[in-house]
């Protein structure tokens, strides 16, 4: 009994970590998968796949290394998919790109030079690309207020109130408000929910591999996942005194990404922002016991994965503009952080601005998405401005 009581604290910390992580951004995942060609059932399968693989990754890493290591789906990666849209080859080509992403993450673990190459991309350019990708999604709450005020106003007001009172719960409670809006609209319309929509199921897709999807989806997805999730995740864990084993973490998340890809999962990675919920002293005063929170997070994700079809059905049945508003609000923090890091260094500001504008434009050239061309543009502008110049003291 003396040992059981203290364990309730890290267990509850893990449950909260999973609830906040899932409800804050599942709409972004479904939006991204749908944008690259997934049907509603394939999107639901993808949400189930990433829920199960990241839950398993949490349990394996936390249990094996006795650290509160948590995994998450790549929210920036899902936003990238939403901004990219359909590619040549459709959904099977997108699935092939997810497999390539998993292979690249695995290769990062096996070949350190690849990780070093990614690290050489200036953070300002990587963050500017992410900010440009996020911009159209972050505008959804604003446009939604005009297109469907009765549905979107309650969501935005709920988010705003709790952004002041309980910031951690602002987006989950905005999702609760959206659920109420959906329920009211169904009652008014006299519609009934098909029970078959609530049953989780895996829908496998045979992947195809195209150059456009590899360059336009896989490469940017890999870069934003590494730069915006894995690297910050390592840093956040280090700030709480934990040295996450890099190679095993990349092996587990890369393998999880590859396993989940045929079912529609886009990518999993180390948690970044939500990592602090399980690793901070609030989870447990004893750092050596916080690994329990990591295991609890993983188990909670597995349970939430069983509800993935219900969450997908909610998105499918929602009135116009309501769910995009929730997804946009969920990305406000990531957008602000990306903009700040992109323009923080005055010497890197012009290349970052070029990167941001190309990414935000959404233009696709030769079947390749704007995210890739944004990286090219930013690196080109930076090379023209800095090559041959002596570094400033």
ZAFI-761664 format. One record per residue (C-alpha): residue in one letter; x, y, z. Coordinates in steps of 0.2 Angstrom, whole numbers, m for minus. Last residue first. Example, Ala and Ser with C-alpha at 12.3 -4.5 7.8 and 13.67 -1.06 7.14 Angstrom:
BEGIN
@code = S	c1 = 68	c2 = m5	c3 = 36
@code = A	c1 = 62	c2 = m22	c3 = 39
END
This chain:
BEGIN
@code = X	c1 = 159	c2 = 196	c3 = m175
@code = X	c1 = 151	c2 = 196	c3 = m192
@code = X	c1 = 155	c2 = 181	c3 = m203
@code = X	c1 = 166	c2 = 184	c3 = m218
@code = X	c1 = 156	c2 = 185	c3 = m234
@code = X	c1 = 160	c2 = 173	c3 = m248
@code = X	c1 = 143	c2 = 165	c3 = m248
@code = X	c1 = 131	c2 = 174	c3 = m236
@code = X	c1 = 118	c2 = 183	c3 = m247
@code = X	c1 = 118	c2 = 172	c3 = m262
@code = X	c1 = 119	c2 = 156	c3 = m251
@code = X	c1 = 105	c2 = 162	c3 = m240
@code = X	c1 = 94	c2 = 166	c3 = m255
@code = X	c1 = 97	c2 = 149	c3 = m262
@code = X	c1 = 94	c2 = 140	c3 = m245
@code = X	c1 = 77	c2 = 149	c3 = m243
@code = X	c1 = 71	c2 = 146	c3 = m261
@code = X	c1 = 76	c2 = 127	c3 = m260
@code = X	c1 = 67	c2 = 125	c3 = m243
@code = X	c1 = 52	c2 = 134	c3 = m249
@code = X	c1 = 52	c2 = 124	c3 = m265
@code = X	c1 = 51	c2 = 108	c3 = m254
@code = X	c1 = 36	c2 = 115	c3 = m244
@code = X	c1 = 27	c2 = 121	c3 = m260
@code = X	c1 = 24	c2 = 104	c3 = m266
@code = X	c1 = 31	c2 = 95	c3 = m280
@code = X	c1 = 21	c2 = 90	c3 = m296
@code = X	c1 = 32	c2 = 100	c3 = m307
@code = X	c1 = 29	c2 = 116	c3 = m297
@code = X	c1 = 16	c2 = 117	c3 = m283
@code = X	c1 = 12	c2 = 134	c3 = m276
@code = X	c1 = 5	c2 = 134	c3 = m258
@code = X	c1 = 9	c2 = 152	c3 = m257
@code = X	c1 = 13	c2 = 150	c3 = m238
@code = X	c1 = 28	c2 = 139	c3 = m242
@code = X	c1 = 35	c2 = 152	c3 = m254
@code = X	c1 = 32	c2 = 166	c3 = m242
@code = X	c1 = 40	c2 = 158	c3 = m227
@code = X	c1 = 56	c2 = 153	c3 = m236
@code = X	c1 = 58	c2 = 170	c3 = m243
@code = X	c1 = 55	c2 = 178	c3 = m226
@code = X	c1 = 68	c2 = 165	c3 = m219
@code = X	c1 = 81	c2 = 170	c3 = m232
@code = X	c1 = 78	c2 = 188	c3 = m227
@code = X	c1 = 79	c2 = 186	c3 = m208
@code = X	c1 = 95	c2 = 176	c3 = m207
@code = X	c1 = 106	c2 = 190	c3 = m202
@code = X	c1 = 93	c2 = 198	c3 = m191
@code = X	c1 = 92	c2 = 181	c3 = m181
@code = X	c1 = 75	c2 = 179	c3 = m172
@code = X	c1 = 66	c2 = 179	c3 = m188
@code = X	c1 = 62	c2 = 161	c3 = m191
@code = X	c1 = 63	c2 = 157	c3 = m172
@code = X	c1 = 49	c2 = 169	c3 = m168
@code = X	c1 = 38	c2 = 164	c3 = m183
@code = X	c1 = 40	c2 = 145	c3 = m178
@code = X	c1 = 35	c2 = 149	c3 = m160
@code = X	c1 = 20	c2 = 159	c3 = m166
@code = X	c1 = 14	c2 = 145	c3 = m178
@code = X	c1 = 16	c2 = 131	c3 = m165
@code = X	c1 = 6	c2 = 141	c3 = m152
@code = X	c1 = m8	c2 = 145	c3 = m165
@code = X	c1 = m9	c2 = 127	c3 = m171
@code = X	c1 = m23	c2 = 120	c3 = m160
@code = X	c1 = m33	c2 = 136	c3 = m164
@code = X	c1 = m32	c2 = 131	c3 = m183
@code = X	c1 = m37	c2 = 113	c3 = m180
@code = X	c1 = m52	c2 = 119	c3 = m169
@code = X	c1 = m57	c2 = 131	c3 = m183
@code = X	c1 = m55	c2 = 118	c3 = m196
@code = X	c1 = m67	c2 = 107	c3 = m186
@code = X	c1 = m81	c2 = 121	c3 = m186
@code = X	c1 = m79	c2 = 127	c3 = m204
@code = X	c1 = m95	c2 = 118	c3 = m211
@code = X	c1 = m105	c2 = 108	c3 = m198
@code = X	c1 = m97	c2 = 93	c3 = m191
@code = X	c1 = m103	c2 = 75	c3 = m196
@code = X	c1 = m86	c2 = 70	c3 = m204
@code = X	c1 = m76	c2 = 77	c3 = m189
@code = X	c1 = m87	c2 = 68	c3 = m176
@code = X	c1 = m85	c2 = 52	c3 = m187
@code = X	c1 = m66	c2 = 54	c3 = m186
@code = X	c1 = m67	c2 = 55	c3 = m167
@code = X	c1 = m79	c2 = 40	c3 = m166
@code = X	c1 = m67	c2 = 30	c3 = m177
@code = X	c1 = m52	c2 = 35	c3 = m166
@code = X	c1 = m60	c2 = 28	c3 = m150
@code = X	c1 = m50	c2 = 13	c3 = m149
@code = X	c1 = m35	c2 = 24	c3 = m152
@code = X	c1 = m39	c2 = 33	c3 = m136
@code = X	c1 = m36	c2 = 17	c3 = m126
@code = X	c1 = m19	c2 = 14	c3 = m135
@code = X	c1 = m15	c2 = 32	c3 = m131
@code = X	c1 = m19	c2 = 30	c3 = m113
@code = X	c1 = m7	c2 = 15	c3 = m112
@code = X	c1 = 7	c2 = 25	c3 = m120
@code = X	c1 = 4	c2 = 40	c3 = m108
@code = X	c1 = 4	c2 = 28	c3 = m93
@code = X	c1 = 20	c2 = 21	c3 = m98
@code = X	c1 = 28	c2 = 38	c3 = m99
@code = X	c1 = 20	c2 = 43	c3 = m83
@code = X	c1 = 28	c2 = 27	c3 = m75
@code = X	c1 = 45	c2 = 34	c3 = m81
@code = X	c1 = 42	c2 = 48	c3 = m68
@code = X	c1 = 48	c2 = 37	c3 = m54
@code = X	c1 = 67	c2 = 40	c3 = m55
@code = X	c1 = 63	c2 = 59	c3 = m56
@code = X	c1 = 55	c2 = 59	c3 = m38
@code = X	c1 = 44	c2 = 74	c3 = m36
@code = X	c1 = 31	c2 = 65	c3 = m48
@code = X	c1 = 22	c2 = 72	c3 = m63
@code = X	c1 = 23	c2 = 90	c3 = m57
@code = X	c1 = 42	c2 = 88	c3 = m57
@code = X	c1 = 41	c2 = 88	c3 = m76
@code = X	c1 = 44	c2 = 73	c3 = m87
@code = X	c1 = 26	c2 = 68	c3 = m91
@code = X	c1 = 18	c2 = 85	c3 = m94
@code = X	c1 = 35	c2 = 91	c3 = m101
@code = X	c1 = 34	c2 = 79	c3 = m116
@code = X	c1 = 18	c2 = 88	c3 = m122
@code = X	c1 = 28	c2 = 101	c3 = m130
@code = X	c1 = 40	c2 = 90	c3 = m139
@code = X	c1 = 35	c2 = 72	c3 = m140
@code = X	c1 = 47	c2 = 60	c3 = m149
@code = X	c1 = 41	c2 = 55	c3 = m166
@code = X	c1 = 27	c2 = 47	c3 = m176
@code = X	c1 = 23	c2 = 49	c3 = m194
@code = X	c1 = 9	c2 = 48	c3 = m208
@code = X	c1 = m2	c2 = 33	c3 = m202
@code = X	c1 = m13	c2 = 27	c3 = m216
@code = X	c1 = m14	c2 = 9	c3 = m213
@code = X	c1 = 1	c2 = 5	c3 = m224
@code = X	c1 = 11	c2 = 19	c3 = m215
@code = X	c1 = 8	c2 = 12	c3 = m197
@code = X	c1 = 23	c2 = 0	c3 = m198
@code = X	c1 = 35	c2 = 12	c3 = m206
@code = X	c1 = 31	c2 = 26	c3 = m193
@code = X	c1 = 33	c2 = 14	c3 = m179
@code = X	c1 = 49	c2 = 8	c3 = m186
@code = X	c1 = 55	c2 = 25	c3 = m187
@code = X	c1 = 49	c2 = 29	c3 = m169
@code = X	c1 = 57	c2 = 14	c3 = m162
@code = X	c1 = 74	c2 = 16	c3 = m171
@code = X	c1 = 74	c2 = 35	c3 = m168
@code = X	c1 = 72	c2 = 32	c3 = m150
@code = X	c1 = 85	c2 = 18	c3 = m150
@code = X	c1 = 98	c2 = 29	c3 = m158
@code = X	c1 = 95	c2 = 45	c3 = m148
@code = X	c1 = 95	c2 = 38	c3 = m130
@code = X	c1 = 86	c2 = 51	c3 = m121
@code = X	c1 = 97	c2 = 60	c3 = m108
@code = X	c1 = 85	c2 = 65	c3 = m94
@code = X	c1 = 88	c2 = 80	c3 = m82
@code = X	c1 = 72	c2 = 90	c3 = m84
@code = X	c1 = 80	c2 = 101	c3 = m97
@code = X	c1 = 87	c2 = 86	c3 = m106
@code = X	c1 = 69	c2 = 80	c3 = m109
@code = X	c1 = 65	c2 = 97	c3 = m117
@code = X	c1 = 81	c2 = 96	c3 = m128
@code = X	c1 = 77	c2 = 79	c3 = m134
@code = X	c1 = 60	c2 = 84	c3 = m139
@code = X	c1 = 66	c2 = 99	c3 = m147
@code = X	c1 = 76	c2 = 88	c3 = m159
@code = X	c1 = 63	c2 = 76	c3 = m162
@code = X	c1 = 48	c2 = 87	c3 = m165
@code = X	c1 = 51	c2 = 103	c3 = m175
@code = X	c1 = 67	c2 = 99	c3 = m184
@code = X	c1 = 65	c2 = 80	c3 = m185
@code = X	c1 = 47	c2 = 80	c3 = m190
@code = X	c1 = 49	c2 = 96	c3 = m200
@code = X	c1 = 63	c2 = 88	c3 = m210
@code = X	c1 = 55	c2 = 71	c3 = m212
@code = X	c1 = 38	c2 = 78	c3 = m218
@code = X	c1 = 48	c2 = 90	c3 = m230
@code = X	c1 = 57	c2 = 74	c3 = m238
@code = X	c1 = 42	c2 = 63	c3 = m238
@code = X	c1 = 29	c2 = 75	c3 = m245
@code = X	c1 = 35	c2 = 85	c3 = m260
@code = X	c1 = 51	c2 = 75	c3 = m264
@code = X	c1 = 45	c2 = 57	c3 = m262
@code = X	c1 = 27	c2 = 62	c3 = m267
@code = X	c1 = 33	c2 = 70	c3 = m283
@code = X	c1 = 45	c2 = 56	c3 = m287
@code = X	c1 = 32	c2 = 43	c3 = m286
@code = X	c1 = 31	c2 = 27	c3 = m275
@code = X	c1 = 15	c2 = 17	c3 = m274
@code = X	c1 = 9	c2 = 10	c3 = m257
@code = X	c1 = m4	c2 = m4	c3 = m256
@code = X	c1 = m17	c2 = 3	c3 = m244
@code = X	c1 = m23	c2 = m5	c3 = m228
@code = X	c1 = m39	c2 = m1	c3 = m219
@code = X	c1 = m39	c2 = m4	c3 = m201
@code = X	c1 = m55	c2 = m3	c3 = m191
@code = X	c1 = m62	c2 = 6	c3 = m176
@code = X	c1 = m81	c2 = 5	c3 = m175
@code = X	c1 = m90	c2 = 21	c3 = m173
@code = X	c1 = m95	c2 = 24	c3 = m191
@code = X	c1 = m104	c2 = 7	c3 = m191
@code = X	c1 = m116	c2 = 14	c3 = m178
@code = X	c1 = m123	c2 = 26	c3 = m191
@code = X	c1 = m126	c2 = 42	c3 = m182
@code = X	c1 = m144	c2 = 48	c3 = m183
@code = X	c1 = m150	c2 = 65	c3 = m191
@code = X	c1 = m165	c2 = 75	c3 = m185
@code = X	c1 = m157	c2 = 91	c3 = m193
@code = X	c1 = m159	c2 = 100	c3 = m177
@code = X	c1 = m153	c2 = 86	c3 = m166
@code = X	c1 = m138	c2 = 84	c3 = m178
@code = X	c1 = m134	c2 = 102	c3 = m177
@code = X	c1 = m135	c2 = 102	c3 = m158
@code = X	c1 = m123	c2 = 87	c3 = m157
@code = X	c1 = m110	c2 = 95	c3 = m169
@code = X	c1 = m110	c2 = 112	c3 = m159
@code = X	c1 = m108	c2 = 102	c3 = m143
@code = X	c1 = m93	c2 = 93	c3 = m150
@code = X	c1 = m86	c2 = 110	c3 = m156
@code = X	c1 = m87	c2 = 116	c3 = m138
@code = X	c1 = m78	c2 = 100	c3 = m132
@code = X	c1 = m65	c2 = 103	c3 = m145
@code = X	c1 = m63	c2 = 121	c3 = m138
@code = X	c1 = m61	c2 = 112	c3 = m121
@code = X	c1 = m46	c2 = 102	c3 = m128
@code = X	c1 = m39	c2 = 118	c3 = m136
@code = X	c1 = m39	c2 = 128	c3 = m120
@code = X	c1 = m34	c2 = 114	c3 = m108
@code = X	c1 = m16	c2 = 118	c3 = m106
@code = X	c1 = m20	c2 = 137	c3 = m106
@code = X	c1 = m31	c2 = 136	c3 = m90
@code = X	c1 = m39	c2 = 152	c3 = m86
@code = X	c1 = m33	c2 = 164	c3 = m100
@code = X	c1 = m32	c2 = 152	c3 = m114
@code = X	c1 = m48	c2 = 145	c3 = m106
@code = X	c1 = m58	c2 = 160	c3 = m110
@code = X	c1 = m50	c2 = 162	c3 = m128
@code = X	c1 = m53	c2 = 143	c3 = m132
@code = X	c1 = m71	c2 = 144	c3 = m127
@code = X	c1 = m74	c2 = 160	c3 = m136
@code = X	c1 = m67	c2 = 152	c3 = m152
@code = X	c1 = m77	c2 = 137	c3 = m151
@code = X	c1 = m93	c2 = 146	c3 = m147
@code = X	c1 = m90	c2 = 158	c3 = m162
@code = X	c1 = m87	c2 = 144	c3 = m174
@code = X	c1 = m104	c2 = 136	c3 = m176
@code = X	c1 = m115	c2 = 152	c3 = m176
@code = X	c1 = m102	c2 = 162	c3 = m185
@code = X	c1 = m102	c2 = 150	c3 = m200
@code = X	c1 = m93	c2 = 158	c3 = m215
@code = X	c1 = m87	c2 = 174	c3 = m206
@code = X	c1 = m81	c2 = 166	c3 = m190
@code = X	c1 = m74	c2 = 152	c3 = m201
@code = X	c1 = m63	c2 = 164	c3 = m210
@code = X	c1 = m54	c2 = 169	c3 = m194
@code = X	c1 = m54	c2 = 151	c3 = m186
@code = X	c1 = m47	c2 = 144	c3 = m203
@code = X	c1 = m32	c2 = 157	c3 = m204
@code = X	c1 = m21	c2 = 146	c3 = m193
@code = X	c1 = m23	c2 = 132	c3 = m207
@code = X	c1 = m17	c2 = 144	c3 = m220
@code = X	c1 = m2	c2 = 150	c3 = m210
@code = X	c1 = 4	c2 = 133	c3 = m204
@code = X	c1 = 14	c2 = 128	c3 = m220
@code = X	c1 = 22	c2 = 146	c3 = m220
@code = X	c1 = 27	c2 = 144	c3 = m202
@code = X	c1 = 34	c2 = 127	c3 = m205
@code = X	c1 = 45	c2 = 133	c3 = m219
@code = X	c1 = 50	c2 = 148	c3 = m208
@code = X	c1 = 55	c2 = 135	c3 = m195
@code = X	c1 = 66	c2 = 125	c3 = m206
@code = X	c1 = 74	c2 = 141	c3 = m213
@code = X	c1 = 78	c2 = 149	c3 = m196
@code = X	c1 = 84	c2 = 132	c3 = m190
@code = X	c1 = 98	c2 = 133	c3 = m203
@code = X	c1 = 99	c2 = 116	c3 = m212
@code = X	c1 = 115	c2 = 109	c3 = m205
@code = X	c1 = 106	c2 = 98	c3 = m192
@code = X	c1 = 98	c2 = 89	c3 = m206
@code = X	c1 = 115	c2 = 84	c3 = m213
@code = X	c1 = 121	c2 = 79	c3 = m195
@code = X	c1 = 106	c2 = 67	c3 = m194
@code = X	c1 = 111	c2 = 60	c3 = m211
@code = X	c1 = 129	c2 = 58	c3 = m205
@code = X	c1 = 123	c2 = 48	c3 = m190
@code = X	c1 = 118	c2 = 33	c3 = m201
@code = X	c1 = 108	c2 = 19	c3 = m192
@code = X	c1 = 97	c2 = 31	c3 = m182
@code = X	c1 = 95	c2 = 43	c3 = m196
@code = X	c1 = 92	c2 = 29	c3 = m207
@code = X	c1 = 77	c2 = 23	c3 = m197
@code = X	c1 = 70	c2 = 41	c3 = m198
@code = X	c1 = 73	c2 = 40	c3 = m217
@code = X	c1 = 64	c2 = 24	c3 = m218
@code = X	c1 = 49	c2 = 30	c3 = m209
@code = X	c1 = 48	c2 = 45	c3 = m221
@code = X	c1 = 49	c2 = 33	c3 = m236
@code = X	c1 = 35	c2 = 23	c3 = m229
@code = X	c1 = 25	c2 = 39	c3 = m227
@code = X	c1 = 29	c2 = 44	c3 = m245
@code = X	c1 = 22	c2 = 27	c3 = m251
@code = X	c1 = 6	c2 = 31	c3 = m241
@code = X	c1 = 5	c2 = 48	c3 = m250
@code = X	c1 = 7	c2 = 39	c3 = m267
@code = X	c1 = m7	c2 = 27	c3 = m262
@code = X	c1 = m18	c2 = 42	c3 = m258
@code = X	c1 = m16	c2 = 50	c3 = m275
@code = X	c1 = m3	c2 = 45	c3 = m288
@code = X	c1 = 2	c2 = 63	c3 = m292
@code = X	c1 = m1	c2 = 73	c3 = m276
@code = X	c1 = m16	c2 = 79	c3 = m267
@code = X	c1 = m15	c2 = 93	c3 = m254
@code = X	c1 = 2	c2 = 100	c3 = m248
@code = X	c1 = m5	c2 = 112	c3 = m235
@code = X	c1 = m15	c2 = 99	c3 = m226
@code = X	c1 = 0	c2 = 87	c3 = m228
@code = X	c1 = 11	c2 = 100	c3 = m220
@code = X	c1 = m1	c2 = 102	c3 = m205
@code = X	c1 = 0	c2 = 83	c3 = m202
@code = X	c1 = 19	c2 = 84	c3 = m202
@code = X	c1 = 18	c2 = 99	c3 = m190
@code = X	c1 = 7	c2 = 87	c3 = m179
@code = X	c1 = 19	c2 = 73	c3 = m180
@code = X	c1 = 11	c2 = 59	c3 = m170
@code = X	c1 = 17	c2 = 58	c3 = m152
@code = X	c1 = 30	c2 = 49	c3 = m142
@code = X	c1 = 34	c2 = 50	c3 = m123
@code = X	c1 = 50	c2 = 46	c3 = m114
@code = X	c1 = 47	c2 = 47	c3 = m95
@code = X	c1 = 63	c2 = 38	c3 = m92
@code = X	c1 = 66	c2 = 20	c3 = m85
@code = X	c1 = 75	c2 = 15	c3 = m101
@code = X	c1 = 65	c2 = 0	c3 = m106
@code = X	c1 = 49	c2 = 4	c3 = m99
@code = X	c1 = 48	c2 = 22	c3 = m105
@code = X	c1 = 54	c2 = 17	c3 = m123
@code = X	c1 = 43	c2 = 2	c3 = m125
@code = X	c1 = 27	c2 = 10	c3 = m117
@code = X	c1 = 29	c2 = 27	c3 = m127
@code = X	c1 = 32	c2 = 18	c3 = m143
@code = X	c1 = 17	c2 = 7	c3 = m141
@code = X	c1 = 6	c2 = 22	c3 = m138
@code = X	c1 = 14	c2 = 31	c3 = m153
@code = X	c1 = 10	c2 = 15	c3 = m164
@code = X	c1 = m7	c2 = 13	c3 = m158
@code = X	c1 = m12	c2 = 32	c3 = m160
@code = X	c1 = m3	c2 = 33	c3 = m177
@code = X	c1 = m13	c2 = 18	c3 = m184
@code = X	c1 = m30	c2 = 23	c3 = m177
@code = X	c1 = m28	c2 = 41	c3 = m184
@code = X	c1 = m23	c2 = 33	c3 = m201
@code = X	c1 = m38	c2 = 21	c3 = m200
@code = X	c1 = m50	c2 = 35	c3 = m197
@code = X	c1 = m42	c2 = 44	c3 = m212
@code = X	c1 = m44	c2 = 29	c3 = m223
@code = X	c1 = m63	c2 = 28	c3 = m218
@code = X	c1 = m65	c2 = 46	c3 = m222
@code = X	c1 = m56	c2 = 44	c3 = m239
@code = X	c1 = m38	c2 = 48	c3 = m239
@code = X	c1 = m32	c2 = 60	c3 = m254
@code = X	c1 = m18	c2 = 71	c3 = m247
@code = X	c1 = m30	c2 = 83	c3 = m240
@code = X	c1 = m40	c2 = 70	c3 = m230
@code = X	c1 = m24	c2 = 64	c3 = m221
@code = X	c1 = m20	c2 = 82	c3 = m216
@code = X	c1 = m37	c2 = 86	c3 = m210
@code = X	c1 = m38	c2 = 70	c3 = m200
@code = X	c1 = m21	c2 = 74	c3 = m192
@code = X	c1 = m26	c2 = 92	c3 = m188
@code = X	c1 = m42	c2 = 86	c3 = m180
@code = X	c1 = m32	c2 = 74	c3 = m169
@code = X	c1 = m22	c2 = 90	c3 = m162
@code = X	c1 = m28	c2 = 95	c3 = m145
@code = X	c1 = m38	c2 = 80	c3 = m141
@code = X	c1 = m24	c2 = 68	c3 = m143
@code = X	c1 = m10	c2 = 78	c3 = m134
@code = X	c1 = m21	c2 = 84	c3 = m120
@code = X	c1 = m29	c2 = 67	c3 = m117
@code = X	c1 = m12	c2 = 58	c3 = m118
@code = X	c1 = m3	c2 = 70	c3 = m106
@code = X	c1 = m17	c2 = 70	c3 = m94
@code = X	c1 = m17	c2 = 51	c3 = m93
@code = X	c1 = 2	c2 = 51	c3 = m91
@code = X	c1 = 0	c2 = 63	c3 = m76
@code = X	c1 = m13	c2 = 52	c3 = m69
@code = X	c1 = m1	c2 = 38	c3 = m69
@code = X	c1 = 13	c2 = 49	c3 = m62
@code = X	c1 = 2	c2 = 54	c3 = m47
@code = X	c1 = m6	c2 = 37	c3 = m44
@code = X	c1 = 11	c2 = 29	c3 = m41
@code = X	c1 = 12	c2 = 38	c3 = m24
@code = X	c1 = m2	c2 = 28	c3 = m17
@code = X	c1 = 4	c2 = 11	c3 = m23
@code = X	c1 = 20	c2 = 11	c3 = m14
@code = X	c1 = 14	c2 = 13	c3 = 4
@code = X	c1 = 0	c2 = 0	c3 = 0
END
